Amino acid sequence: MAEITSLREAVAGLVHDGDAVAMEGFTHLIPHAAGHEIIRQGRRDLTLCRMTPDVIYDQMIGAGVASKLVFSWLGNPGVGSLHAIRRRIEHADPAPLAIEEYSHFGMVCRYVAGASNLPFFPIRSYYESDLPVANDRIRPMTSPYEDETEVYVVPPLRPDVTIVHAQRSDAGGDAQIWGLLGCQKEAAFAAERVIVVCEEIVDETVIRADPNRTVIPGVVVDAVVEAPFACHPSFAQGYYDRDNGFYLEWDRVAREAETLDAWLDEWVRGTADHSEYVEKMGAARWDSLRPQEQLSGEVNYGRYA
């Protein structure tokens, strides 16, 4: 059964040095606060997995928590490069960073294979791609059903820990997501341990009233954390908007290791927890990110005798 806990306790109990850690969420619902807590607790030698590494992995890799990155596309979305990651890859500064690159779909297929306990997953889209040249874990295979048909296969991805953010969850870990979906479900089912961070913990009756929004069932969840604004500067659909100014500012902050480290000292290492980060950011900042209400429609599930 999932346990309601703080982010500090969840990371302390479930994320260990040397773990493979997946933090998923596509465009919104990116678990930034969890990444900050991993930095605060000084984890080391992590293998970070993510379909679209962006600012949170730049922060974590800049903080020295990781020795390897498993990923597809990476960048500061809408802005440019991730400078801390580039320093590690291009200049081994301050240390080398091992990388294992796939396409978006390749990463999804790896999670599906891990979740399904499969030894590999076939994929057609690497035909005439250079990725199999860059990554020798993407391997050709002849179909057992069609003569001479060659496909590529990717290995399963089974993280030690998957961390996802959801709009809401009940105490048992039944987590609901709406808006853009990434591969949170697949990553959660593939993992040994799962942390769900959410904007709010709600009564079970709320979850049961809208069951099709439950993307991650509590049966695979170890810890549930209520942490409003925990996606910032990403957004949570219906709760707050993307902080575009932050992404622009991060490009300046991350260009030099010294300014990045100073930012971490002030905003991450210098705050006791996510609540202090929220308070430090200020009420005006959060108010500026609140969306207007836009309710979705209702459906009739029917009441049966």
C-alpha positions in Angstrom: 0.0 0.0 0.0 1.1 3.5 -0.7 2.1 5.7 2.2 1.4 9.4 2.5 4.7 11.1 3.3 6.8 14.2 2.8 9.0 14.7 -0.2 12.0 14.6 2.1 11.0 11.2 3.6 10.1 9.7 0.2 13.4 10.6 -1.4 15.3 9.5 1.8 13.6 6.1 1.9 13.2 5.3 -1.8 16.1 6.9 -3.8 19.5 5.5 -3.2 23.0 6.3 -4.5 23.6 4.4 -7.7 19.9 4.0 -8.6 18.4 4.3 -12.1 15.8 7.1 -11.6 13.1 7.9 -14.1 11.3 11.3 -13.8 8.6 11.5 -16.4 6.0 14.1 -17.4 5.6 15.5 -20.9 5.7 19.3 -21.2 3.7 19.7 -18.0 3.7 17.7 -14.8 7.6 17.6 -14.7 8.6 16.7 -11.1 11.0 19.5 -10.4 10.6 19.6 -6.7 11.5 15.9 -6.4 14.7 16.7 -8.4 15.5 19.5 -6.0 15.1 17.2 -3.0 17.4 14.7 -4.6 20.0 17.5 -4.9 19.4 18.6 -1.2 20.0 15.0 0.0 23.3 14.8 -2.0 22.5 11.6 -4.0 25.4 10.5 -6.2 26.1 8.2 -9.2 22.5 8.1 -10.4 21.5 7.0 -13.9 18.9 9.6 -14.9 16.2 8.4 -17.4 13.8 10.7 -19.1 12.1 10.9 -22.5 12.7 14.7 -22.8 15.5 15.9 -20.4 15.1 19.6 -19.8 15.9 22.1 -17.1 15.4 19.8 -14.1 18.0 17.3 -15.4 20.3 20.3 -16.2 20.0 21.3 -12.6 20.5 17.8 -11.2 23.5 17.0 -13.5 25.0 20.4 -12.7 24.6 19.5 -9.0 26.6 16.4 -9.6 24.0 13.7 -8.7 24.3 11.7 -12.0 27.0 9.7 -13.8 24.8 8.6 -16.7 21.9 10.0 -18.8 19.4 7.8 -20.7 17.3 10.0 -22.9 15.8 11.0 -26.2 15.6 14.7 -27.2 17.2 17.1 -24.7 17.2 20.9 -24.5 15.8 24.0 -22.8 12.4 24.0 -24.5 11.8 27.0 -26.6 15.1 28.5 -25.6 18.2 26.4 -26.5 20.9 24.3 -24.9 21.2 22.7 -21.6 24.6 24.1 -20.7 25.4 22.0 -17.6 24.8 18.8 -19.6 26.8 20.0 -22.5 29.8 20.8 -20.2 29.7 17.3 -18.9 29.4 15.6 -22.4 31.6 17.9 -24.5 34.3 18.8 -22.0 34.0 16.3 -19.1 33.6 19.3 -16.8 33.8 18.7 -14.0 33.5 14.9 -14.8 32.4 12.8 -17.8 28.7 12.0 -18.3 27.9 8.7 -19.9 25.0 9.0 -22.4 22.6 6.5 -24.0 20.4 8.0 -26.7 17.1 6.9 -28.2 14.2 8.4 -30.0 11.1 9.4 -28.1 9.3 6.3 -29.3 12.4 4.2 -28.5 12.2 5.4 -24.9 8.5 4.6 -24.7 9.1 1.1 -26.1 11.8 0.5 -23.5 9.4 1.4 -20.7 6.7 -0.8 -22.2 9.1 -3.7 -22.4 10.1 -3.1 -18.8 6.5 -2.9 -17.6 5.6 -6.0 -19.6 8.6 -8.0 -18.5 9.7 -8.5 -22.1 13.4 -9.1 -23.1 13.2 -6.5 -25.9 10.7 -4.5 -27.9 10.7 -4.3 -31.8 10.5 -0.9 -33.5 10.4 0.0 -37.2 11.3 3.7 -37.0 15.1 3.1 -36.7 15.3 2.0 -40.3 17.9 4.2 -42.1 18.5 6.1 -38.9 22.0 6.9 -37.4 20.9 6.1 -33.9 21.8 2.4 -34.1 25.3 3.6 -35.0 25.5 5.9 -32.0 23.9 3.4 -29.6 24.9 -0.3 -29.9 22.0 -1.3 -27.6 19.7 -0.6 -30.5 20.1 -3.9 -32.5 18.8 -5.3 -35.7 16.6 -8.4 -35.8 15.1 -10.5 -38.5 11.3 -11.0 -38.1 10.4 -14.6 -37.3 7.2 -14.2 -39.3 8.2 -12.4 -42.5 11.2 -13.5 -44.6 14.0 -11.0 -44.8 12.1 -8.3 -42.8 14.6 -6.5 -40.6 13.5 -4.5 -37.6 15.4 -3.0 -34.7 14.9 -3.9 -31.0 15.5 -1.9 -27.8 16.1 -3.4 -24.4 13.7 -3.1 -21.5 14.1 -0.1 -19.1 13.4 -1.0 -15.5 14.2 2.0 -13.3 14.9 1.4 -9.6 12.7 4.4 -8.9 10.1 6.3 -11.1 8.9 9.7 -9.9 5.8 11.3 -11.5 3.7 14.3 -10.8 -0.1 14.1 -11.0 -2.8 16.7 -10.5 -4.5 14.6 -7.8 -4.3 11.3 -5.9 -6.1 9.6 -3.1 -4.3 8.3 0.0 -3.9 4.9 -1.6 -1.9 6.3 -4.6 -4.6 6.2 -7.3 -3.2 9.1 -9.3 -5.2 11.1 -11.9 -3.8 13.1 -14.8 -5.4 15.2 -17.4 -4.0 17.3 -20.2 -0.9 16.1 -22.1 0.1 12.6 -21.3 3.6 11.3 -21.6 4.8 7.9 -20.5 4.2 8.2 -16.8 2.1 5.0 -16.7 4.6 2.9 -18.5 7.5 4.3 -16.5 5.6 3.6 -13.2 4.8 0.0 -14.1 8.3 -0.7 -15.2 9.9 0.5 -11.9 10.8 -1.3 -8.7 9.6 1.7 -6.6 7.2 4.6 -7.4 6.8 8.0 -5.9 3.7 10.0 -6.9 3.9 13.8 -6.2 0.6 15.6 -6.6 -1.0 19.0 -6.4 -3.6 17.7 -3.9 -4.6 14.5 -2.1 -8.3 14.0 -2.4 -10.9 11.7 -1.0 -11.3 8.3 -2.7 -14.8 9.3 -3.7 -13.4 12.0 -6.0 -11.2 9.4 -7.8 -14.0 6.9 -8.1 -16.4 9.6 -9.5 -14.0 10.0 -12.5 -12.2 6.7 -12.8 -10.9 7.0 -16.4 -8.5 9.8 -15.3 -6.7 7.4 -13.1 -3.4 6.8 -15.0 -1.4 5.2 -12.2 -3.1 2.8 -9.8 -2.1 2.8 -6.2 -1.1 -0.9 -6.4 2.2 0.1 -8.0 2.8 3.2 -5.8 5.0 3.3 -2.7 4.7 6.9 -1.6 2.3 9.7 -2.2 3.4 13.3 -1.6 1.1 16.4 -1.6 3.2 19.3 -2.9 1.5 22.2 -4.7 3.5 24.0 -7.4 6.0 21.1 -7.4 6.3 21.2 -11.2 7.6 24.8 -11.4 8.8 26.1 -13.8 6.8 23.5 -15.7 3.0 23.6 -15.3 0.2 21.5 -14.0 -2.8 21.7 -16.3 -5.6 23.5 -14.6 -3.5 24.5 -11.6 -0.8 26.9 -12.8 0.8 27.9 -16.1 4.3 27.4 -17.4 6.8 30.0 -16.1 8.3 31.0 -19.4 10.4 33.7 -17.8 12.2 31.1 -15.7 13.2 29.1 -18.8 14.7 32.2 -20.4 16.5 33.1 -17.2 17.9 29.6 -16.9 19.7 29.9 -20.1 21.7 32.8 -18.6 22.2 31.1 -15.2 23.4 27.8 -16.6 25.9 29.1 -19.1 28.6 29.2 -16.4 29.1 26.6 -13.7 29.6 29.3 -11.1 26.3 31.1 -11.7 24.5 27.7 -11.8 26.1 26.7 -8.5 25.1 30.0 -7.0 21.5 29.5 -8.1 21.5 26.0 -6.5 22.9 27.4 -3.3 20.2 30.0 -3.1 17.1 28.2 -4.4 17.7 24.5 -3.7 20.5 23.8 -1.1 19.6 27.1 0.6 15.9 26.1 1.1 14.9 23.5 3.6 12.2 22.0 1.4 9.8 22.7 -1.4 7.5 24.7 0.8 10.3 27.1 1.5 11.0 27.3 -2.2 7.4 28.2 -2.8 7.4 30.8 -0.1 10.7 32.3 -1.3 9.3 32.6 -4.9 6.5 34.8 -3.5 2.7 34.9 -3.7 2.8 37.4 -6.6 4.7 35.0 -8.8 2.2 32.2 -8.2 -0.8 34.5 -8.7 0.6 35.5 -12.1 0.6 31.9 -13.2 -2.9 30.9 -12.2 -5.1 30.1 -15.2 -8.8 31.0 -15.6 -11.3 28.3 -15.0 -12.1 26.0 -18.0 -14.2 23.1 -16.9 -14.3 19.8 -18.9 -17.6 18.1 -19.7 -19.2 15.3 -17.7 -20.3 11.9 -18.9 -23.0 9.5 -17.7 -21.5 6.2 -16.4 -25.0 5.0 -15.5 -26.2 3.7 -12.2 -26.9 -0.1 -12.4 -28.9 -2.1 -9.9 
